[in-house]
Amino acid sequence: MEKIRIGITHGDINGIGYEIILKTFLIEGMASLCTAIVYGSPKAASYHKKAIGNQTNFQLIESADMAREGVLNMINCFGEEELKIEFGQPSQESGKAALVALDRALADLKDGKIDALVTAPVHNATIETADGTPFPGQTEYIESQVGDGKKALKMFVLDHFRIAVATDKMPLDQIPSHITKETVAEKLVALHNTLKRDFFLDNPRIAVLALNPSQGEIEQETIKPVVDELFKMGVRCVGPYSAEGFFEAGLQEYFDATLAMYYDQGATAFKAIAKQDGIIYTASLPVLRTSPAMGVCYSESGKGEKDEEALRRAIYTAIDTARNRARFDRERSNPLKKQYFEKRDDSDKLKLDQVTEEDEA
C-alpha cells in the first residue's frame, strides 16, 4: 500500500514543537510508517537538536513531491533567514514563523500534495494573520483557509475515547444562547458522519451531555427532542446525561464518542482521563488534521524532558483516518445495483435500481 503523506508543522520555535518532533522520529521504524514531511527551518531544528542532545536526522527537500520514504523529510520554509530562538519566551518572531510554516503546509494540503496535516502547538497571542487580525486558533484558521465553507468539529481523541464539543471557547454566560436545536443537530450529524467515514465505525454510538447539572429547560426543550428525533432517523445518540454522573460511572467506555455542550466541559474531562497522551482531531472538513492536545509548554522547552507520546498518537491517527476515509469513499464510489421485482408489474420483469445511502439505512 502506498505510504500516507503526513505534513508536520514545527509550531512555535520557542516551545516544545521541535523537541517532540525530533524525539518521535528518533524511534526506529517511525519514519517507515508514513512519508513524513516537516514544514519548518533546518537551522531551527539543528539548534533544538543540539540543545536537547538529539540524534534524529532529516533530509532537506524543496517540495512535497520530492519526499522520500523511510526518512524524515523537511521543507525549508524560510530560505537563508535566521530565526531567533529564545526557549520559553513568546515573541512576534516565533508567532510569525509558526504561521509561515502552517500556511506552506496548508497550501500543499489543499493541493493534495500531502494526505493529512499534523500541527505542533502554537501560541495564538503571538500570531497575526495576513490581514493583521488576531489569530483565532489553528482549528479556526484551518477551517477558514481550506474548509471550503464547511464548519469544523473539534474532537479530543485517545484511542476509543472521543469527545466532541458543540460550542467552542466562549464566556460561560454566552453558551446557553448558542445551544439551539439547530446547533445540537448539526454537531450530532457531523459527529455521526465523522465516526463512520474517518474512524470506519459502521453504526456508531454517541452519548450527549447536558448543559446543566440538573435536567432543566435547555435539556428538556432543546437537547432531548433533537436526540430523540435523530435516533429515529438512524443516528444512535442517547442523552442528555449529567456530565458528573456520566464520567463518574465511566459511561464513556460504552460509547464510540461523546458530545459535550461546551469546550471546558469536554476538554476538562478528556484531559483528566487522557493526561498528556490525547490529541485534537479536526473533523468535518474536506482535509484531515490532528494535533497533540497540549500547549507550547514554554516552561519545559529546551530541556529535552517533554514526553512526545501525544504527537506520535497524532501521527498514527492521521495515518489511520486518511486510510479509513479513502476506503470509505472508494467502497461507495460505485455502489452495487439492487435487484428486485416490481409487484405492480404484471410481467414480473426484473428491475434494476441504484442502491443509495438512504436504501442502505
Salt bridges, closest charged atoms under 4 A:
GLU19 OE2 - LYS23 NZ 3.39
GLU69 OE1 - LYS3 NZ 3.56
GLU80 OE1 - LYS43 NZ 3.74
GLU82 OE2 - LYS43 NZ 2.93
GLU86 OE2 - LYS84 NZ 3.93
ASP115 OD1 - ARG5 NH2 2.82
ASP159 OD1 - ARG313 NH1 2.96
ASP168 OD2 - LYS154 NZ 3.55
GLU186 OE1 - LYS151 NZ 4.00
GLU186 OE2 - LYS187 NZ 3.97
ASP198 OD1 - ARG325 NE 2.88
ASP228 OD2 - LYS224 NZ 3.17
ASP256 OD2 - ARG205 NE 3.43
GLU300 OE2 - LYS306 NZ 3.39
GLU308 OE2 - ARG312 NH2 3.02
GLU309 OE1 - ARG312 NH1 3.02
GLU309 OE2 - ARG313 NE 3.22
ASP329 OD2 - ARG197 NH2 2.56
GLU331 OE2 - ARG327 NE 3.13
GLU331 OE1 - ARG332 NH1 3.93
GLU342 OE2 - ARG344 NE 3.32
ASP345 OD2 - LYS351 NZ 3.13
GLU357 OE2 - ARG332 NE 3.45
